[in-house]
Amino acid sequence: MSNYVVAMEAAWLVRDVEESDDAIGVAVSEAGRRLNDQDLDYVEVEAGVTACPACGEPLDAAFLAAETALVGLVLELTVFNADSEEHASRIAKSEVGGALRNVPLEVIDVVEEPEDGE
């Protein structure tokens, strides 16, 4: 059994905002609060990044229209004693999905942590 770092992307809806920076702050805060309420304070929450389709430069993953924003968040946690990457992904989605009901989640990266002494 191994330990894995699992990164997931979440789509977070924020209403009544006028700027994408405000939307990102609200999304990170709300997600963190909901995770902490379920004793999942070990899940790291960050704003996602996407590439500009024209120039390829990195941009914050937030789309704002009609004072409503869709914010892409990255959630990262370590899953201990999983049988495989697939098993670690299922565990992570189950843990986080229970706290963030009705929030779309997608696993974007799974990395096995090296064992002690390697």
C-alpha positions in Angstrom: 0.0 0.0 0.0 1.2 3.4 -0.9 0.5 7.1 -0.2 -0.7 9.3 -3.1 -1.1 13.1 -3.6 -4.4 13.6 -5.4 -5.3 16.9 -7.1 -8.8 17.6 -8.2 -10.5 20.4 -10.1 -13.8 21.8 -8.8 -16.2 24.1 -10.5 -17.5 26.7 -8.0 -20.4 29.1 -8.7 -20.3 32.6 -7.1 -23.2 35.0 -7.4 -23.3 38.8 -6.9 -19.7 39.7 -7.8 -18.3 42.3 -10.0 -14.7 41.3 -10.4 -13.0 38.0 -11.0 -10.6 38.5 -8.1 -13.5 38.9 -5.7 -15.1 35.8 -7.1 -11.9 33.8 -6.6 -11.6 35.0 -3.0 -15.2 34.1 -2.3 -14.9 30.7 -3.9 -11.7 29.8 -2.0 -13.2 31.0 1.3 -16.5 29.2 0.8 -14.8 25.9 -0.2 -12.4 26.1 2.7 -15.2 26.8 5.2 -17.3 23.8 3.9 -14.3 21.5 4.1 -13.3 22.7 7.6 -16.9 22.2 8.8 -16.4 18.5 7.9 -13.0 18.2 9.6 -11.3 18.1 6.2 -8.8 20.9 7.0 -6.0 18.9 5.4 -7.4 19.6 1.9 -5.5 22.5 0.3 -7.7 24.9 -1.7 -6.3 27.1 -4.4 -7.5 29.1 -7.4 -7.1 27.2 -10.6 -5.2 28.4 -13.6 -6.0 28.0 -17.3 -4.2 29.0 -20.5 -5.2 31.9 -22.7 -6.4 30.4 -26.0 -4.8 33.2 -28.0 -1.4 33.6 -26.4 -1.0 30.6 -24.0 -0.3 32.9 -21.0 -1.6 31.5 -17.7 -4.9 33.1 -16.4 -6.9 32.7 -13.3 -9.7 30.1 -13.9 -12.6 32.4 -13.4 -15.3 33.4 -15.9 -17.6 36.3 -15.0 -20.9 37.2 -16.7 -24.0 39.0 -15.3 -22.4 39.3 -11.9 -22.1 35.5 -11.6 -18.8 33.7 -11.8 -17.7 30.2 -12.5 -14.4 29.7 -10.6 -12.1 26.7 -11.2 -10.5 25.6 -7.9 -7.7 23.1 -7.3 -8.2 20.8 -4.3 -5.2 18.7 -3.2 -4.9 16.1 -0.5 -2.7 13.1 0.5 -4.4 9.7 0.6 -2.7 7.2 2.8 -2.5 3.4 2.3 -4.2 3.2 -1.1 -3.9 0.1 -3.3 -3.4 2.1 -6.5 -3.8 5.5 -8.2 -7.4 4.6 -9.1 -8.1 3.6 -5.5 -6.6 6.9 -4.2 -8.7 8.8 -6.7 -11.9 7.2 -5.5 -11.0 7.8 -1.9 -10.3 11.5 -2.5 -13.5 12.1 -4.5 -15.5 10.3 -1.8 -14.0 12.4 1.0 -14.2 15.7 -0.7 -17.4 15.1 -2.5 -19.2 14.4 0.7 -18.3 17.8 2.0 -18.8 19.7 -1.3 -22.2 18.2 -2.4 -23.4 19.4 -5.8 -19.9 20.7 -6.7 -18.5 19.0 -9.9 -15.1 17.4 -9.2 -12.6 15.9 -11.6 -9.3 14.2 -10.6 -6.6 15.9 -12.6 -3.4 14.4 -11.1 -2.4 11.5 -8.9 1.3 11.2 -7.8 2.6 8.4 -5.7 4.8 9.6 -2.8 8.2 8.0 -2.4 8.5 5.5 0.4 10.7 6.4 3.4 14.3 5.8 2.6 14.0 6.2 -1.2 
